[in-house]
Amino acid sequence: MEPKDITPRLLALLAAIAPDIEPASIDPRRDLRDQFDFDSMDTLHFAAAISAEFGIDVGEQDYPQLSGLSKACEYVATRLNSPGQSTRGT
């Protein structure tokens, strides 16, 4: 799956988790915590939503890779495109 296909899905997940975030205002290179009131519980919910949406297991050790939109997109793309990664199917 290409990042261009992943980004809109991640934006929809973020909007569902934190309705006060306007997806168009997200700077993909900046940490979500630096841009919005995105706390550790939001990160946990984001990880769970990514897991459900893309069928990949997201371990707690991977949460730093979900800190910004670009990083999260790269993480998902890598996990989906890497053979031998733990996925549950999409």
N, C-alpha and C positions, 0 to 999 in steps of 0.2 A: 504494500500500500504506500502511496506517495504522500509526502507531507502536505501537499495541496489538498488532499482528500481528508487528512487527519485534522487539520486546523479548524475547519468549520464545526466539526464534531466536538472538539475540545472547547471551542467557544460556547457551544450550546450547553455543554456540561457545566462550565463555569457560570453561565447565566442562571442555570437551574439551582446551583449550589449557593450562589451569592447574587440574588436578584438585583441588588443595588449596583452591581458592576455593569456598566454599559460596554458590551463587547467591542464596539467600534473605538472605544477610548483606551483599550489595552495596548500598551507598548510591548510587543512580543519579546523584546530583549531584556526588559526589566523584571525584577522579582515582583511577584504579585503582592507580597507583603509591603514592598516599598510604594506600590501604587494604590493599594486599597487596604481596607481593614480585613485582610485575609490571614486568619490565625491558624494554629495547629489543627483545630477541629475542621476548618475548611479544607486544609490539606488532606486530612484523613478522608473526608467525604469526596474530595476530588480523586484521590487514589482509588477509592471504592467504585466511584462512577466510571473511571477509566477501565478498571478491571471488568466491570459489567458490560460496558459499551464495546470494548475491543476483545474481550475474552482472554486477557492476559493476567497473570498473577503479578501484583505490584507489592513487593515486600517493603517493610518499613525502612529498610536501608536504602531504598530507592527514592524515598520522598524528596530528598534534595534535588533530584533530577526533574521534579515536577514544580519547581519554584517559579518558573516563568513559562510563558506560552511556547516560546521557541524551544526551550529545553524539554518541555513536556512532549512536544511534537516529535523532536528527535528521539526521545526515549521510546515513545510508542512505535515509531517507524522502525527503530532498531530491533525492538522486541518482536514486532510482527514479521520482520524480514530476516531474522536470524534463525537458522536451523538449530534445533536442539534446545531452544528456549522453551520455558514452561508456558504454554498457552492452553487455553481451554477451547479454542476455536472461535471463529468470528461469524 
